[in-house]
């Protein structure tokens, strides 16, 4: 099994409802995001996926979050994070969007996405994986 990882980052504000503590107030983070892919087959060039394709897709997805208030993010009139943009929910959303973006290039690439890590701080990480 081969595994590749790329990283990106974004800065955003959020607040947590249903939480009692300082994070219920509007505040921001400089998020770091890692995307992991896995697979058993290498292409004719000996690569699982071109790092450039993976980095570009991750940067595009993270770019939609950069310099926003995550609580305001909506899709189809619905709050994306159910008004609580926790690191866990952010990781799941990025995973979904990244899989969609990678699949536009090659359906195999979307299927290789294994996990997304979202760091709110250098020592606090949430991971989403469907496996």
C-alpha positions as CSV (number, residue, x, y, z in Angstrom):
1,X,0.0,0.0,0.0
2,X,1.3,3.4,-0.9
3,X,0.2,6.6,0.8
4,X,0.8,10.2,-0.2
5,X,0.1,13.4,1.8
6,X,-0.1,17.0,0.8
7,X,-1.0,20.1,2.9
8,X,-2.6,23.4,2.5
9,X,-3.9,26.1,4.9
10,X,-6.5,28.7,5.3
11,X,-7.4,31.4,7.9
12,X,-11.0,31.7,9.0
13,X,-13.2,32.8,11.9
14,X,-15.9,30.8,13.6
15,X,-17.8,30.4,16.9
16,X,-19.3,27.3,18.4
17,X,-22.9,27.3,19.5
18,X,-24.0,24.7,22.1
19,X,-20.5,25.1,23.7
20,X,-19.9,26.8,27.0
21,X,-16.4,28.4,27.1
22,X,-14.3,30.9,25.3
23,X,-14.9,29.2,21.9
24,X,-18.5,30.2,21.9
25,X,-17.3,33.7,21.0
26,X,-16.2,34.7,17.5
27,X,-12.5,33.9,17.1
28,X,-10.1,32.8,14.3
29,X,-7.6,30.1,13.5
30,X,-4.9,29.6,10.9
31,X,-5.9,26.1,9.9
32,X,-3.5,23.6,8.4
33,X,-5.0,20.8,6.4
34,X,-3.5,17.5,5.3
35,X,-5.0,15.3,2.7
36,X,-4.0,11.6,2.5
37,X,-4.5,9.3,-0.4
38,X,-3.8,5.5,-0.5
39,X,-3.6,3.0,-3.3
40,X,-1.8,-0.2,-4.4
41,X,-1.3,0.6,-8.1
42,X,1.3,3.1,-9.4
43,X,0.9,4.7,-12.8
44,X,3.4,4.2,-15.7
45,X,5.6,7.0,-14.2
46,X,5.8,5.2,-10.8
47,X,3.4,7.6,-9.0
48,X,0.2,7.0,-7.1
49,X,-0.9,10.5,-8.1
50,X,0.9,13.6,-9.3
51,X,1.5,15.7,-6.2
52,X,0.6,18.8,-8.3
53,X,-2.9,17.5,-9.0
54,X,-3.5,16.7,-5.3
55,X,-2.1,20.0,-4.1
56,X,-4.1,22.0,-6.6
57,X,-7.4,20.3,-5.7
58,X,-6.8,20.7,-1.9
59,X,-5.8,24.4,-2.4
60,X,-8.9,25.0,-4.4
61,X,-11.2,23.5,-1.7
62,X,-9.4,25.3,1.2
63,X,-9.5,28.6,-0.8
64,X,-13.3,28.6,-0.5
65,X,-12.9,28.7,3.3
66,X,-10.1,31.2,3.4
67,X,-10.9,34.5,5.2
68,X,-14.5,33.7,5.9
69,X,-16.7,33.3,8.9
70,X,-17.3,29.6,8.7
71,X,-20.7,30.0,10.5
72,X,-21.9,31.9,7.5
73,X,-21.1,29.2,4.9
74,X,-24.2,27.8,3.2
75,X,-25.0,25.4,0.4
76,X,-28.5,25.3,-1.1
77,X,-29.7,27.7,1.6
78,X,-28.6,25.4,4.4
79,X,-25.8,26.0,7.0
80,X,-22.9,23.8,6.0
81,X,-21.7,23.2,9.5
82,X,-25.1,23.2,11.2
83,X,-24.0,26.4,12.9
84,X,-21.2,24.6,14.6
85,X,-18.0,24.6,12.4
86,X,-16.0,22.2,14.6
87,X,-12.7,20.9,13.3
88,X,-14.4,17.5,12.9
89,X,-17.2,19.0,10.7
90,X,-14.6,21.0,8.7
91,X,-12.6,17.9,8.1
92,X,-15.6,16.0,6.8
93,X,-16.7,18.8,4.6
94,X,-13.2,19.2,3.1
95,X,-13.0,15.4,2.5
96,X,-16.3,15.5,0.6
97,X,-15.4,18.5,-1.5
98,X,-11.9,17.2,-2.2
99,X,-13.2,13.9,-3.3
100,X,-15.5,15.7,-5.8
101,X,-12.7,17.9,-7.0
102,X,-10.3,14.9,-7.5
103,X,-12.9,12.9,-9.3
104,X,-13.3,15.7,-11.9
105,X,-9.7,14.9,-13.0
106,X,-9.9,11.1,-12.7
107,X,-12.6,9.0,-10.9
108,X,-9.8,6.8,-9.5
109,X,-8.2,9.8,-7.7
110,X,-11.4,10.5,-5.7
111,X,-11.6,6.9,-4.7
112,X,-8.0,7.0,-3.4
113,X,-8.8,9.8,-0.9
114,X,-8.2,8.2,2.5
115,X,-8.3,10.9,5.2
116,X,-8.3,14.6,5.8
117,X,-6.7,16.2,8.9
118,X,-7.6,19.7,10.1
119,X,-5.4,21.3,12.6
120,X,-6.8,24.3,14.5
121,X,-3.5,24.7,16.3
122,X,-0.2,22.9,16.0
123,X,-1.3,20.5,18.8
124,X,-5.0,20.1,18.1
125,X,-6.2,18.0,15.1
126,X,-9.4,16.3,13.9
127,X,-9.3,13.6,11.2
128,X,-12.1,12.5,8.9
129,X,-12.0,9.2,7.1
130,X,-14.7,7.0,5.6
131,X,-12.8,3.9,6.5
